[in-house]
Amino acid sequence: MAAALRDPTCEVRTTTPSSREDADLTLWMLHELHYRGFDDADDRAEWDPRLLEVRAGLEADLEARLRDRFPGVPDDSGDLAAMIFEVIEKFEGASVSGFVHRQATTEQVLHLMRVRSIYHLKEADPSAFVLPRLSGAAQAGLAELL
């Protein structure tokens, strides 16, 4: 897949990736083309029909896996928001913040901070799609408006 991102003439394999991890990584890479992209990716890769076809297949596979894992999730006809709040209210698992507060080692806290910093960098992208494509003063000025 990486070769197809660099060279639009490269053959794109449309077969299923060999592992779930490969599928998830490939899907992330294809989505990333629409955000910050990759320094060595060809600009045309973002809208390459072959890559969009691969992405659509991976998205369908991911959706099927999620629906299998969480049966009963309504499609467009149900109240998804109410269902999400119900799941959250019933959740009895461990709290990440509680664990960090009471038990986490320094290395675990640092790891969490590294992971969360990436998450927060990406979190605002969908609401301000243009921000990742700008830099410097233009990016800062637009960020202030949002």
MDAnalysis code that builds the backbone (N, CA, C; Angstrom):
import MDAnalysis as mda
import numpy as np

u = mda.Universe.empty(438, n_residues=146, atom_resindex=np.repeat(np.arange(146), 3), trajectory=True)
u.add_TopologyAttr("name", ["N", "CA", "C"] * 146)
u.add_TopologyAttr("resid", np.arange(1, 147))
u.add_TopologyAttr("resname", ["MET", "ALA", "ALA", "ALA", "LEU", "ARG", "ASP", "PRO", "THR", "CYS", "GLU", "VAL", "ARG", "THR", "THR", "THR", "PRO", "SER", "SER", "ARG", "GLU", "ASP", "ALA", "ASP", "LEU", "THR", "LEU", "TRP", "MET", "LEU", "HIS", "GLU", "LEU", "HIS", "TYR", "ARG", "GLY", "PHE", "ASP", "ASP", "ALA", "ASP", "ASP", "ARG", "ALA", "GLU", "TRP", "ASP", "PRO", "ARG", "LEU", "LEU", "GLU", "VAL", "ARG", "ALA", "GLY", "LEU", "GLU", "ALA", "ASP", "LEU", "GLU", "ALA", "ARG", "LEU", "ARG", "ASP", "ARG", "PHE", "PRO", "GLY", "VAL", "PRO", "ASP", "ASP", "SER", "GLY", "ASP", "LEU", "ALA", "ALA", "MET", "ILE", "PHE", "GLU", "VAL", "ILE", "GLU", "LYS", "PHE", "GLU", "GLY", "ALA", "SER", "VAL", "SER", "GLY", "PHE", "VAL", "HIS", "ARG", "GLN", "ALA", "THR", "THR", "GLU", "GLN", "VAL", "LEU", "HIS", "LEU", "MET", "ARG", "VAL", "ARG", "SER", "ILE", "TYR", "HIS", "LEU", "LYS", "GLU", "ALA", "ASP", "PRO", "SER", "ALA", "PHE", "VAL", "LEU", "PRO", "ARG", "LEU", "SER", "GLY", "ALA", "ALA", "GLN", "ALA", "GLY", "LEU", "ALA", "GLU", "LEU", "LEU"])
u.atoms.positions = np.array([
    [0.827, -1.194, 0.000],
    [0.000, 0.000, 0.000],
    [0.867, 1.252, 0.000],
    [1.958, 1.227, 0.759],
    [2.825, 2.405, 0.829],
    [3.357, 2.772, -0.554],
    [3.675, 1.773, -1.359],
    [4.181, 2.052, -2.706],
    [3.114, 2.737, -3.549],
    [1.864, 2.342, -3.393],
    [0.777, 2.949, -4.155],
    [0.552, 4.400, -3.747],
    [0.879, 4.744, -2.516],
    [0.738, 6.131, -2.076],
    [1.816, 7.021, -2.683],
    [2.980, 6.437, -2.942],
    [4.089, 7.210, -3.500],
    [4.033, 7.303, -5.023],
    [3.533, 6.242, -5.658],
    [3.571, 6.151, -7.115],
    [2.186, 5.775, -7.639],
    [1.470, 6.716, -8.266],
    [0.121, 6.437, -8.738],
    [0.048, 5.400, -9.852],
    [1.182, 5.050, -10.452],
    [1.168, 4.031, -11.503],
    [1.377, 2.631, -10.934],
    [1.656, 2.552, -9.646],
    [1.913, 1.269, -8.992],
    [0.627, 0.446, -8.928],
    [0.768, -0.865, -9.020],
    [-0.390, -1.753, -8.925],
    [-0.933, -1.729, -7.502],
    [-2.246, -1.637, -7.366],
    [-2.895, -1.627, -6.063],
    [-3.537, -2.984, -5.842],
    [-3.146, -3.627, -4.744],
    [-3.750, -4.918, -4.395],
    [-5.112, -4.667, -3.773],
    [-6.129, -5.314, -4.314],
    [-7.472, -5.142, -3.760],
    [-7.880, -6.354, -2.931],
    [-6.935, -7.236, -2.656],
    [-7.247, -8.386, -1.816],
    [-7.313, -7.956, -0.358],
    [-7.932, -8.771, 0.443],
    [-8.043, -8.482, 1.867],
    [-6.671, -8.549, 2.520],
    [-6.346, -7.572, 3.371],
    [-5.060, -7.627, 4.071],
    [-4.929, -8.913, 4.883],
    [-3.683, -9.315, 5.137],
    [-3.432, -10.611, 5.776],
    [-3.826, -10.661, 7.243],
    [-3.976, -9.508, 7.887],
    [-4.367, -9.516, 9.299],
    [-5.271, -8.322, 9.577],
    [-5.964, -8.386, 10.685],
    [-6.830, -7.281, 11.085],
    [-5.989, -6.025, 11.325],
    [-4.801, -6.211, 11.899],
    [-3.927, -5.071, 12.153],
    [-3.508, -4.403, 10.845],
    [-3.200, -5.214, 9.826],
    [-2.851, -4.651, 8.516],
    [-4.030, -3.895, 7.915],
    [-5.226, -4.455, 8.057],
    [-6.420, -3.798, 7.527],
    [-6.646, -2.466, 8.225],
    [-6.517, -2.451, 9.549],
    [-6.736, -1.221, 10.301],
    [-5.689, -0.163, 9.965],
    [-4.439, -0.588, 9.843],
    [-3.375, 0.352, 9.501],
    [-3.578, 0.905, 8.093],
    [-3.949, 0.046, 7.160],
    [-4.190, 0.483, 5.786],
    [-5.334, 1.485, 5.735],
    [-6.414, 1.203, 6.459],
    [-7.554, 2.117, 6.479],
    [-7.142, 3.462, 7.078],
    [-6.366, 3.433, 8.153],
    [-5.890, 4.685, 8.751],
    [-5.049, 5.474, 7.740],
    [-4.148, 4.787, 7.043],
    [-3.294, 5.467, 6.058],
    [-4.134, 6.116, 4.963],
    [-5.165, 5.411, 4.501],
    [-6.006, 5.960, 3.446],
    [-6.814, 7.154, 3.951],
    [-7.254, 7.112, 5.198],
    [-7.947, 8.272, 5.767],
    [-6.985, 9.433, 5.977],
    [-5.772, 9.132, 6.393],
    [-4.779, 10.173, 6.672],
    [-4.459, 10.998, 5.424],
    [-4.636, 10.417, 4.248],
    [-4.403, 11.169, 3.012],
    [-5.296, 12.406, 2.944],
    [-6.465, 12.358, 3.577],
    [-7.404, 13.485, 3.545],
    [-7.135, 14.492, 4.656],
    [-6.209, 14.210, 5.528],
    [-5.868, 15.132, 6.604],
    [-4.473, 15.699, 6.342],
    [-3.494, 15.264, 7.058],
    [-2.144, 15.803, 6.891],
    [-1.372, 15.099, 5.787],
    [-1.765, 13.908, 5.432],
    [-1.059, 13.160, 4.405],
    [0.292, 12.682, 4.880],
    [1.137, 12.341, 3.952],
    [2.478, 11.852, 4.238],
    [3.451, 12.609, 3.346],
    [4.614, 12.921, 3.870],
    [5.590, 13.691, 3.110],
    [5.942, 13.038, 1.783],
    [6.015, 11.707, 1.759],
    [6.453, 11.034, 0.539],
    [5.291, 10.486, -0.297],
    [4.053, 10.848, 0.065],
    [2.902, 10.379, -0.724],
    [2.649, 11.324, -1.892],
    [2.288, 10.764, -3.019],
    [1.922, 11.551, -4.183],
    [0.603, 12.270, -3.878],
    [0.495, 13.536, -4.228],
    [-0.717, 14.308, -3.949],
    [-1.960, 13.707, -4.609],
    [-1.775, 13.019, -5.719],
    [-2.916, 12.427, -6.427],
    [-3.478, 11.205, -5.720],
    [-2.733, 10.656, -4.757],
    [-3.186, 9.447, -4.057],
    [-4.465, 9.688, -3.269],
    [-4.677, 10.918, -2.805],
    [-5.854, 11.222, -1.990],
    [-7.157, 10.846, -2.696],
    [-7.239, 11.087, -3.995],
    [-8.473, 10.823, -4.732],
    [-8.300, 9.749, -5.806],
    [-7.280, 8.927, -5.694],
    [-7.067, 7.829, -6.639],
    [-8.234, 6.845, -6.526],
    [-8.972, 6.612, -7.614],
    [-10.148, 5.728, -7.541],
    [-9.823, 4.322, -7.028],
    [-8.642, 3.835, -7.368],
    [-8.280, 2.487, -6.901],
    [-8.122, 2.470, -5.384],
    [-7.503, 3.510, -4.837],
    [-7.323, 3.577, -3.385],
    [-8.650, 3.841, -2.679],
    [-9.515, 4.628, -3.300],
    [-10.841, 4.856, -2.725],
    [-11.653, 3.561, -2.688],
    [-11.468, 2.724, -3.707],
    [-12.150, 1.422, -3.730],
    [-11.650, 0.522, -2.599],
    [-10.349, 0.514, -2.384],
    [-9.772, -0.264, -1.281],
    [-10.314, 0.265, 0.044],
    [-10.325, 1.589, 0.184],
    [-10.821, 2.192, 1.422],
    [-12.275, 1.823, 1.674],
    [-13.112, 1.874, 0.653],
    [-14.525, 1.531, 0.815],
    [-14.682, 0.087, 1.280],
    [-13.891, -0.812, 0.727],
    [-13.947, -2.208, 1.147],
    [-13.515, -2.391, 2.593],
    [-12.458, -1.697, 2.996],
    [-11.981, -1.776, 4.378],
    [-12.982, -1.158, 5.348],
    [-13.626, -0.072, 4.937],
    [-14.650, 0.546, 5.782],
    [-15.843, -0.391, 5.962],
    [-16.252, -1.058, 4.892],
    [-17.364, -2.008, 4.985],
    [-17.007, -3.172, 5.906],
    [-15.768, -3.652, 5.801],
    [-15.307, -4.733, 6.667],
    [-15.295, -4.290, 8.129],
    [-14.797, -3.095, 8.397],
    [-14.762, -2.573, 9.758],
    [-16.176, -2.429, 10.314],
    [-17.078, -1.888, 9.509],
    [-18.461, -1.740, 9.965],
    [-19.082, -3.102, 10.278],
    [-18.835, -4.091, 9.430],
    [-19.377, -5.436, 9.677],
    [-18.823, -6.012, 10.977],
    [-17.516, -5.827, 11.217],
    [-16.911, -6.329, 12.462],
    [-17.511, -5.634, 13.679],
    [-17.733, -4.321, 13.578],
    [-18.316, -3.595, 14.701],
    [-19.759, -4.023, 14.956],
    [-20.516, -4.223, 13.877],
    [-21.902, -4.673, 14.053],
    [-21.960, -6.079, 14.641],
    [-21.006, -6.931, 14.276],
    [-20.940, -8.269, 14.877],
    [-20.582, -8.184, 16.361],
    [-19.673, -7.286, 16.669],
    [-19.214, -7.154, 18.059],
    [-20.267, -6.514, 18.952],
    [-21.042, -5.599, 18.399],
    [-22.061, -4.890, 19.166],
    [-23.435, -5.106, 18.525],
    [-23.988, -6.305, 18.673],
    [-25.292, -6.577, 18.054],
    [-26.384, -5.713, 18.683],
    [-27.393, -5.438, 17.900],
    [-28.509, -4.655, 18.398],
    [-28.356, -3.166, 18.193],
    [-27.210, -2.735, 17.661],
    [-27.038, -1.310, 17.400],
    [-27.972, -0.939, 16.258],
    [-28.788, 0.067, 16.481],
    [-29.758, 0.417, 15.429],
    [-29.070, 1.014, 14.213],
    [-29.684, 0.823, 13.080],
    [-29.193, 1.518, 11.899],
    [-29.864, 2.889, 11.897],
    [-30.165, 3.437, 10.785],
    [-30.715, 4.796, 10.715],
    [-32.077, 4.940, 11.395],
    [-32.751, 3.842, 11.663],
    [-34.101, 3.930, 12.213],
    [-34.138, 4.093, 13.725],
    [-33.031, 3.830, 14.438],
    [-33.043, 3.881, 15.900],
    [-32.465, 5.167, 16.455],
    [-32.579, 5.287, 17.776],
    [-32.034, 6.449, 18.468],
    [-30.645, 6.090, 18.971],
    [-29.657, 6.273, 18.120],
    [-28.289, 5.881, 18.431],
    [-27.745, 6.651, 19.628],
    [-28.035, 7.937, 19.722],
    [-27.526, 8.743, 20.834],
    [-28.019, 8.182, 22.169],
    [-29.303, 7.855, 22.255],
    [-29.850, 7.296, 23.498],
    [-29.173, 5.971, 23.827],
    [-28.911, 5.172, 22.810],
    [-28.263, 3.883, 23.036],
    [-26.836, 4.071, 23.546],
    [-26.120, 5.026, 23.000],
    [-24.747, 5.284, 23.437],
    [-24.739, 5.708, 24.904],
    [-25.632, 6.630, 25.274],
    [-25.682, 7.073, 26.674],
    [-26.057, 5.921, 27.603],
    [-26.924, 5.035, 27.148],
    [-27.305, 3.871, 27.952],
    [-26.106, 2.948, 28.171],
    [-25.319, 2.716, 27.131],
    [-24.126, 1.873, 27.247],
    [-23.142, 2.498, 28.228],
    [-22.952, 3.801, 28.147],
    [-22.024, 4.497, 29.038],
    [-22.496, 4.386, 30.493],
    [-23.775, 4.582, 30.716],
    [-24.313, 4.513, 32.078],
    [-24.170, 3.119, 32.674],
    [-24.285, 2.084, 31.865],
    [-24.206, 0.704, 32.355],
    [-22.772, 0.200, 32.474],
    [-21.805, 0.928, 31.916],
    [-20.424, 0.463, 31.899],
    [-19.881, 0.368, 33.321],
    [-19.314, -0.788, 33.641],
    [-18.780, -1.007, 34.977],
    [-17.291, -1.314, 34.952],
    [-16.637, -1.049, 33.846],
    [-15.218, -1.340, 33.706],
    [-14.349, -0.329, 34.434],
    [-13.071, -0.535, 34.315],
    [-12.102, 0.334, 34.974],
    [-12.088, 1.717, 34.329],
    [-11.864, 2.711, 35.139],
    [-11.747, 4.084, 34.675],
    [-10.279, 4.394, 34.411],
    [-9.972, 4.888, 33.221],
    [-8.589, 5.240, 32.904],
    [-8.105, 6.332, 33.851],
    [-8.918, 7.357, 34.047],
    [-8.489, 8.449, 34.922],
    [-8.306, 7.956, 36.362],
    [-9.191, 7.063, 36.818],
    [-9.044, 6.506, 38.167],
    [-7.776, 5.684, 38.302],
    [-7.476, 4.884, 37.280],
    [-6.249, 4.087, 37.296],
    [-5.015, 4.983, 37.323],
    [-5.004, 5.997, 36.465],
    [-3.853, 6.901, 36.412],
    [-3.687, 7.617, 37.750],
    [-4.789, 8.041, 38.326],
    [-4.745, 8.774, 39.591],
    [-4.213, 7.914, 40.735],
    [-4.601, 6.628, 40.766],
    [-4.288, 5.795, 41.928],
    [-3.144, 4.810, 41.742],
    [-2.904, 4.353, 40.501],
    [-2.002, 3.221, 40.344],
    [-0.906, 3.369, 39.290],
    [-1.078, 4.227, 38.349],
    [-0.173, 4.255, 37.195],
    [1.261, 4.589, 37.591],
    [2.169, 3.921, 36.898],
    [3.590, 4.235, 37.077],
    [3.917, 5.472, 36.243],
    [5.064, 6.035, 36.478],
    [5.505, 7.199, 35.709],
    [5.553, 6.856, 34.220],
    [6.073, 5.683, 33.879],
    [6.160, 5.280, 32.465],
    [4.771, 5.140, 31.851],
    [3.802, 4.619, 32.596],
    [2.439, 4.485, 32.077],
    [1.808, 5.858, 31.837],
    [2.041, 6.792, 32.737],
    [1.504, 8.141, 32.564],
    [2.138, 8.804, 31.344],
    [3.444, 8.653, 31.192],
    [4.120, 9.238, 30.025],
    [3.610, 8.621, 28.732],
    [3.385, 7.310, 28.722],
    [2.847, 6.645, 27.532],
    [1.455, 7.187, 27.206],
    [0.609, 7.315, 28.233],
    [-0.730, 7.858, 28.028],
    [-0.657, 9.279, 27.467],
    [0.237, 10.079, 27.986],
    [0.374, 11.453, 27.492],
    [0.823, 11.485, 26.038],
    [1.717, 10.569, 25.645],
    [2.154, 10.517, 24.238],
    [0.986, 10.137, 23.341],
    [0.233, 9.133, 23.742],
    [-0.903, 8.679, 22.931],
    [-1.971, 9.757, 22.876],
    [-2.280, 10.367, 23.987],
    [-3.313, 11.403, 24.022],
    [-2.906, 12.642, 23.226],
    [-1.615, 12.960, 23.192],
    [-1.199, 14.140, 22.436],
    [-1.476, 13.944, 20.947],
    [-1.284, 12.737, 20.456],
    [-1.608, 12.435, 19.055],
    [-3.107, 12.535, 18.846],
    [-3.857, 11.990, 19.790],
    [-5.315, 12.026, 19.703],
    [-5.812, 13.473, 19.650],
    [-5.299, 14.332, 20.531],
    [-5.757, 15.715, 20.564],
    [-5.342, 16.480, 19.314],
    [-4.219, 16.134, 18.753],
    [-3.801, 16.749, 17.498],
    [-4.822, 16.450, 16.405],
    [-5.314, 15.224, 16.369],
    [-6.243, 14.796, 15.332],
    [-7.696, 15.152, 15.644],
    [-8.023, 15.372, 16.908],
    [-9.410, 15.523, 17.334],
    [-10.139, 16.653, 16.617],
    [-9.495, 17.766, 16.413],
    [-10.159, 18.926, 15.827],
    [-10.190, 18.879, 14.301],
    [-9.463, 17.977, 13.685],
    [-9.370, 17.957, 12.223],
    [-10.720, 17.881, 11.516],
    [-11.617, 16.980, 11.907],
    [-12.886, 16.916, 11.158],
    [-13.700, 18.205, 11.228],
    [-13.634, 18.923, 12.348],
    [-14.418, 20.156, 12.460],
    [-13.733, 21.335, 11.777],
    [-12.465, 21.241, 11.578],
    [-11.722, 22.314, 10.901],
    [-10.808, 21.671, 9.868],
    [-11.412, 21.105, 8.849],
    [-10.699, 20.274, 7.879],
    [-9.526, 20.990, 7.223],
    [-9.629, 22.275, 7.053],
    [-8.576, 22.995, 6.345],
    [-7.344, 23.237, 7.218],
    [-7.498, 23.266, 8.533],
    [-6.363, 23.585, 9.409],
    [-5.130, 22.723, 9.171],
    [-5.264, 21.395, 9.039],
    [-4.060, 20.594, 8.836],
    [-3.342, 20.889, 7.523],
    [-4.021, 21.499, 6.599],
    [-3.424, 21.767, 5.302],
    [-2.721, 23.129, 5.260],
    [-2.836, 23.883, 6.330],
    [-2.165, 25.174, 6.430],
    [-1.002, 25.065, 7.400],
    [-0.189, 26.093, 7.435],
    [0.897, 26.133, 8.409],
    [1.167, 27.585, 8.768],
    [1.897, 27.785, 9.829],
    [2.343, 29.113, 10.214],
    [1.223, 30.057, 10.576],
    [1.363, 31.325, 10.147],
    [0.435, 32.386, 10.520],
    [-0.978, 32.131, 9.994],
    [-1.099, 31.582, 8.805],
    [-2.428, 31.312, 8.247],
    [-3.178, 30.307, 9.109],
    [-2.497, 29.253, 9.549],
    [-3.112, 28.242, 10.391],
    [-3.510, 28.852, 11.741],
    [-2.615, 29.632, 12.333],
    [-2.890, 30.250, 13.630],
    [-4.070, 31.213, 13.537],
    [-4.135, 32.013, 12.482],
    [-5.233, 32.942, 12.310],
    [-6.574, 32.245, 12.160],
    [-6.610, 31.183, 11.363],
    [-7.846, 30.443, 11.184],
    [-8.248, 29.745, 12.476],
    [-7.301, 29.215, 13.215],
    [-7.593, 28.538, 14.483],
    [-8.245, 29.505, 15.467],
    [-7.811, 30.758, 15.467],
    [-8.405, 31.752, 16.361],
    [-9.858, 32.011, 16.000],
    [-10.196, 31.956, 14.711],
    [-11.577, 32.177, 14.285],
    [-12.489, 31.034, 14.687],
    [-11.938, 29.833, 14.717],
    [-12.760, 28.676, 15.059],
    [-12.887, 28.604, 16.546],
])
